[in-house]
Amino acid sequence: MPEPLSCNHGRWGSLCREDGDRKKENRDKKTSETEEDIWRKRKKERYLSEVEILLRNMEKGARHRNNTGKNHPGGSESEASPESSAGGGVALKKEIGLVSACGIIVGNIIGSGIFVSPKGVLENAGSVGLALIVWIITGLITAVGALCYAELGVTIPKSGGDYSYVKDIFGGLAGFLRLWIAVLVIYPTNQAVIALTFSNYVLQPLFPTCFPPESGLRLLAAICLLLLTWVNCASVRWATRVQDVFTAGKLLALGLIIVMGVVQICKGQYFWLEPKNAFENFQEPDIGLIALAFLQGSFAYGGWNFLNYVTEELVDPYKNLPRAIFISIPLVTFVYVFANVAYVTAMSPQELLASNAVAVTFGEKLLGVMAWIMPISVALSTFGGVNGSLFTSSRLFFAGAREGHLPSVLAMIHVKRCTPIPALLFTCISTLLMLVTSDMYTLINYVGFINYFFYGVTIAGQIVLRWKKPDIPRPIKVSLLFPVVYLLFWAFLLVFSLWSEPVVCGTGLAIMLTGVPVYFLGVYWQHKPRCFNKFIELLTLGSQKMCMVVYPKVEEDAGTEELQEDMQEQQQPTAPRDKDAEEP
């Protein structure tokens, strides 16, 4: 009987061994794939679980926010709810140190004006000497106003600047009107104009014999806005570094102008600085024109209050806010005065008034082949100005949304980057819309008066707060003489503005008052249709999922909480409770 074949016999044995090895390899591979699949499945489940928890907290925060808004009409609530805060577990990062704080103030005050057209003050003052006095006095008044804002900033330590102070002191409607005019016109138009100035100085060398095409200017301005919005969305630290670098650049350029002026004086070129020539009038003196010169000077210092918009992101705001003001305002005043001194060492008042770009003309006269430095300096200055304006204005819109005066999604920040991405996108889109509008310069003229009007209202609120709440903590407490001096100066300019340009000021007031019906329909009216509330809730939740943002945690101090409780008590009789707010 033949012996059966086994796996040890010849070729057959070899095939058996290969088959066994293949089966073992398949078993090992299957086991390996199974373990890898299990690991991937667990990782996916863990990720989905985290996302589900995050989105559930987002929805929970949105619902709580909606109900809170119903219980407190007029936007009187200020604190983020515990649930919404816990939902995100994130907060605005305190990444703005003293240097960056100074960069924000200096960078926002010094835009393109001192390079391009510092002639408004000289034209109305009527003489070089009086123009320099106007620059000095307006710098001192600006410092007084900034100190008043410093007290308000540490007494009500919330982002949003004068909007937050007006709302907490005078109530929801007054605060909303300040926010309304800022959202509607002021910041979108200012940012669009600065971006257009940047694109004009970048493109001008490419078109030496003509003006750059309008479409090219607007396209480059839009690219500038989009790039800086991306930087601000990515990181607070990146945004402040950009601000620091470009502020240093513009200070170096102005330093070069001042040094060249000193060199001119050493050469004996100071004819227009001698007292007998400095106060020689080239037009008839007029009190109205002198008032207009002070008004132009005050506008040139605009931006001194922007640091108050980012109080919650300041490192140790009780120290760094006043320190930044003490450093920045005198520095800007020094630069403004001595830059104008330098200009008149190289140009007569008539040449200065005839120039459309004073710094460029100055460079052509004194820098020779290096004259290209001035146009580049203007471009860098305006680029930094756009960044600073985007950074601060987005915090204003963020603060307005947190108080219930804007869509709630604008009050949210990214879960990892801790930047107010929705508010930044809103700021960018509104500015891009202004770029396609041909009347934005007219709008600026109309609302410039209103912007200045609210400076005085805010500082008047400081006096009101001293009277209504004398015992709340005030880490900084300035003499009441400061707000009184500022208000006297402010009232003089305001009355003169109304008298000299009643149509422009009246149009600005009319634009502001269009916010009254919007406030009562959008903020105060709490019994909106259920379908509308549901639509807003779904829209908010969808925006949260798309941007990965949540409500930040807000830390309040005792003074702020006491002030808020007082405001809520005052509004309680006129705030009917909505039954829907009690539903889970």
Secondary structure in CASP SS format (residue, H / E / C, confidence):
PFRMAT SS
TARGET T0000
AUTHOR 0000-0000-0000
METHOD secondary structure of the structure
MODEL  1
M C 1.00
P C 1.00
E C 1.00
P C 1.00
L C 1.00
S C 1.00
C C 1.00
N C 1.00
H C 1.00
G H 1.00
R H 1.00
W H 1.00
G H 1.00
S H 1.00
L H 1.00
C H 1.00
R H 1.00
E H 1.00
D H 1.00
G H 1.00
D H 1.00
R H 1.00
K H 1.00
K H 1.00
E H 1.00
N H 1.00
R H 1.00
D H 1.00
K H 1.00
K H 1.00
T H 1.00
S H 1.00
E H 1.00
T H 1.00
E H 1.00
E H 1.00
D H 1.00
I H 1.00
W H 1.00
R H 1.00
K H 1.00
R H 1.00
K H 1.00
K H 1.00
E H 1.00
R H 1.00
Y H 1.00
L H 1.00
S H 1.00
E H 1.00
V H 1.00
E H 1.00
I H 1.00
L H 1.00
L H 1.00
R H 1.00
N H 1.00
M H 1.00
E H 1.00
K H 1.00
G H 1.00
A H 1.00
R H 1.00
H H 1.00
R H 1.00
N H 1.00
N H 1.00
T H 1.00
G H 1.00
K H 1.00
N H 1.00
H C 1.00
P C 1.00
G C 1.00
G C 1.00
S C 1.00
E C 1.00
S C 1.00
E C 1.00
A C 1.00
S C 1.00
P H 1.00
E H 1.00
S H 1.00
S H 1.00
A H 1.00
G H 1.00
G H 1.00
G C 1.00
V C 1.00
A C 1.00
L C 1.00
K C 1.00
K C 1.00
E C 1.00
I E 1.00
G C 1.00
L H 1.00
V H 1.00
S H 1.00
A H 1.00
C H 1.00
G H 1.00
I H 1.00
I H 1.00
V H 1.00
G H 1.00
N H 1.00
I H 1.00
I C 1.00
G C 1.00
S C 1.00
G H 1.00
I H 1.00
F H 1.00
V H 1.00
S C 1.00
P C 1.00
K H 1.00
G H 1.00
V H 1.00
L H 1.00
E H 1.00
N H 1.00
A H 1.00
G C 1.00
S C 1.00
V H 1.00
G H 1.00
L H 1.00
A H 1.00
L H 1.00
I H 1.00
V H 1.00
W H 1.00
I H 1.00
I H 1.00
T H 1.00
G H 1.00
L H 1.00
I H 1.00
T H 1.00
A H 1.00
V H 1.00
G H 1.00
A H 1.00
L H 1.00
C H 1.00
Y H 1.00
A H 1.00
E H 1.00
L H 1.00
G H 1.00
V H 1.00
T H 1.00
I C 1.00
P C 1.00
K C 1.00
S C 1.00
G C 1.00
G C 1.00
D H 1.00
Y H 1.00
S H 1.00
Y H 1.00
V H 1.00
K H 1.00
D H 1.00
I H 1.00
F H 1.00
G C 1.00
G H 1.00
L H 1.00
A H 1.00
G H 1.00
F H 1.00
L H 1.00
R H 1.00
L H 1.00
W H 1.00
I H 1.00
A H 1.00
V H 1.00
L H 1.00
V H 1.00
I H 1.00
Y H 1.00
P H 1.00
T H 1.00
N H 1.00
Q H 1.00
A H 1.00
V H 1.00
I H 1.00
A H 1.00
L H 1.00
T H 1.00
F H 1.00
S H 1.00
N H 1.00
Y H 1.00
V H 1.00
L H 1.00
Q H 1.00
P H 1.00
L H 1.00
F C 1.00
P C 1.00
T C 1.00
C C 1.00
F C 1.00
P C 1.00
P C 1.00
E H 1.00
S H 1.00
G H 1.00
L H 1.00
R H 1.00
L H 1.00
L H 1.00
A H 1.00
A H 1.00
I H 1.00
C H 1.00
L H 1.00
L H 1.00
L H 1.00
L H 1.00
T H 1.00
W H 1.00
V H 1.00
N H 1.00
C H 1.00
A H 1.00
S C 1.00
V H 1.00
R H 1.00
W H 1.00
A H 1.00
T H 1.00
R H 1.00
V H 1.00
Q H 1.00
D H 1.00
V H 1.00
F H 1.00
T H 1.00
A H 1.00
G H 1.00
K H 1.00
L H 1.00
L H 1.00
A H 1.00
L H 1.00
G H 1.00
L H 1.00
I H 1.00
I H 1.00
V H 1.00
M H 1.00
G H 1.00
V H 1.00
V H 1.00
Q H 1.00
I H 1.00
C H 1.00
K C 1.00
G C 1.00
Q C 1.00
Y C 1.00
F H 1.00
W H 1.00
L H 1.00
E C 1.00
P H 1.00
K H 1.00
N H 1.00
A H 1.00
F C 1.00
E C 1.00
N C 1.00
F C 1.00
Q C 1.00
E C 1.00
P C 1.00
D C 1.00
I H 1.00
G H 1.00
L H 1.00
I H 1.00
A H 1.00
L H 1.00
A H 1.00
F H 1.00
L H 1.00
Q H 1.00
G H 1.00
S H 1.00
F H 1.00
A H 1.00
Y C 1.00
G C 1.00
G C 1.00
W C 1.00
N C 1.00
F H 1.00
L H 1.00
N H 1.00
Y H 1.00
V H 1.00
T H 1.00
E H 1.00
E H 1.00
L E 1.00
V C 1.00
D C 1.00
P H 1.00
Y H 1.00
K H 1.00
N H 1.00
L H 1.00
P H 1.00
R H 1.00
A H 1.00
I H 1.00
F H 1.00
I H 1.00
S H 1.00
I H 1.00
P H 1.00
L H 1.00
V H 1.00
T H 1.00
F H 1.00
V H 1.00
Y H 1.00
V H 1.00
F H 1.00
A H 1.00
N H 1.00
V H 1.00
A H 1.00
Y H 1.00
V H 1.00
T H 1.00
A H 1.00
M C 1.00
S C 1.00
P H 1.00
Q H 1.00
E H 1.00
L H 1.00
L H 1.00
A H 1.00
S C 1.00
N C 1.00
A C 1.00
V H 1.00
A H 1.00
V H 1.00
T H 1.00
F H 1.00
G H 1.00
E H 1.00
K H 1.00
L H 1.00
L C 1.00
G H 1.00
V H 1.00
M H 1.00
A C 1.00
W C 1.00
I H 1.00
M H 1.00
P H 1.00
I H 1.00
S H 1.00
V H 1.00
A H 1.00
L H 1.00
S H 1.00
T H 1.00
F H 1.00
G H 1.00
G H 1.00
V H 1.00
N H 1.00
G H 1.00
S H 1.00
L H 1.00
F H 1.00
T H 1.00
S H 1.00
S H 1.00
R H 1.00
L H 1.00
F H 1.00
F H 1.00
A H 1.00
G H 1.00
A H 1.00
R H 1.00
E C 1.00
G C 1.00
H C 1.00
L C 1.00
P C 1.00
S H 1.00
V H 1.00
L H 1.00
A H 1.00
M C 1.00
I E 1.00
H E 1.00
V C 1.00
K C 1.00
R C 1.00
C C 1.00
T C 1.00
P C 1.00
I H 1.00
P H 1.00
A H 1.00
L H 1.00
L H 1.00
F H 1.00
T H 1.00
C H 1.00
I H 1.00
S H 1.00
T H 1.00
L H 1.00
L H 1.00
M H 1.00
L H 1.00
V C 1.00
T C 1.00
S C 1.00
D C 1.00
M H 1.00
Y H 1.00
T H 1.00
L H 1.00
I H 1.00
N H 1.00
Y H 1.00
V H 1.00
G H 1.00
F H 1.00
I H 1.00
N H 1.00
Y H 1.00
F H 1.00
F H 1.00
Y H 1.00
G H 1.00
V H 1.00
T H 1.00
I H 1.00
A H 1.00
G H 1.00
Q H 1.00
I H 1.00
V H 1.00
L H 1.00
R H 1.00
W H 1.00
K H 1.00
K C 1.00
P C 1.00
D C 1.00
I C 1.00
P C 1.00
R C 1.00
P C 1.00
I C 1.00
K C 1.00
V C 1.00
S C 1.00
L C 1.00
L H 1.00
F H 1.00
P H 1.00
V H 1.00
V H 1.00
Y H 1.00
L H 1.00
L H 1.00
F H 1.00
W H 1.00
A H 1.00
F H 1.00
L H 1.00
L H 1.00
V H 1.00
F H 1.00
S H 1.00
L H 1.00
W H 1.00
S H 1.00
E C 1.00
P H 1.00
V H 1.00
V H 1.00
C H 1.00
G H 1.00
T H 1.00
G H 1.00
L H 1.00
A H 1.00
I H 1.00
M H 1.00
L H 1.00
T C 1.00
G H 1.00
V H 1.00
P H 1.00
V H 1.00
Y H 1.00
F H 1.00
L H 1.00
G H 1.00
V H 1.00
Y H 1.00
W C 1.00
Q C 1.00
H C 1.00
K C 1.00
P C 1.00
R H 1.00
C H 1.00
F H 1.00
N H 1.00
K H 1.00
F H 1.00
I H 1.00
E H 1.00
L H 1.00
L H 1.00
T H 1.00
L H 1.00
G H 1.00
S H 1.00
Q H 1.00
K H 1.00
M H 1.00
C H 1.00
M C 1.00
V E 1.00
V E 1.00
Y C 1.00
P C 1.00
K C 1.00
V C 1.00
E C 1.00
E C 1.00
D C 1.00
A H 1.00
G H 1.00
T H 1.00
E H 1.00
E H 1.00
L H 1.00
Q H 1.00
E H 1.00
D H 1.00
M H 1.00
Q H 1.00
E H 1.00
Q H 1.00
Q H 1.00
Q H 1.00
P H 1.00
T H 1.00
A C 1.00
P C 1.00
R C 1.00
D C 1.00
K H 1.00
D H 1.00
A H 1.00
E H 1.00
E C 1.00
P C 1.00
END
